[in-house]
């Protein structure tokens, strides 16, 4: 989680990187890890939640597998 925060200051980008890294780790046979606690904006309605999820999806599409692998490597080194 700390590695994700260092690589991406924006909350939606950090969440997108974490999702991609988690999927890559799972595909590589890694055992399940702890749940990530992400700070995200408090929304008061569905429109706000949809806007947040669109930001995460946009960041996810822009992230690469290499970025996710870099996060996994950093996390493994920190452990």
N, C-alpha and C positions, 0 to 999 in steps of 0.2 A: 504494500500500500504506500509506503514512504517513497519507493522508487517511482510509482505512478505519479504521486504528487510532485516530485522533483521534475519529471519529464513534462508534465502538463499542468500549467497553473489554472486553467479554466476547468471548472467542475465537469462540464459536459464532455470535454476532451479526456479528462482523467477517467471518467466512467467508461467512455468508449474504449480507451486503451485497456482498462481492466477487463472488460468483456472479451476483447479480442485475445488478450493474454490468457485468460481463463479457458477460452475455447481451445487455444493452441496447446496449453498444458494438458487439458483433458484428452485431446487428440493424440498427444504424445505419451499417454499412459500414466500421467502423474495422478497421485491419489488426491481426493478432494481436500481443499484447504479451507481456511476460515472464511466466513462471509465478510465481504468488504463493506465498511460503513462509509457511504458517500454523503457528503454534504450536498444537498440540492435545494433549490429554492422552494420555499413553502408556497404551494399554490392554493388558491381559494376555490377554483373551479376546474372543470374538465378542460377548458380552453388553455389554461395555464399549464396543466399537466401535459397536454398534447404538444404545446410549444416546447417544453423541456425535452420531451422524448424525441422531437424532431431535431433538436440541437444535438442530442446524443447520437442519433442515427446519422446525421450529417458528418459528425466527427468520426464515427465508426467507418463510414465509407471512405473517408480521406486517410484513415490510418492504414498502415501496411503491416504485413506479417512480420517483416523485419523489425518494425518498431515494437511489436508485441514480444518478439523473441528477445529483444534487447531488455525489455522490462523483466522478463522471466529470468534472464541471466543475472541482471542486477539484483533481483530478489533472492536468487539462490546464493549469490556471493555474500549478501547481507545476513543470510540465515546461519 
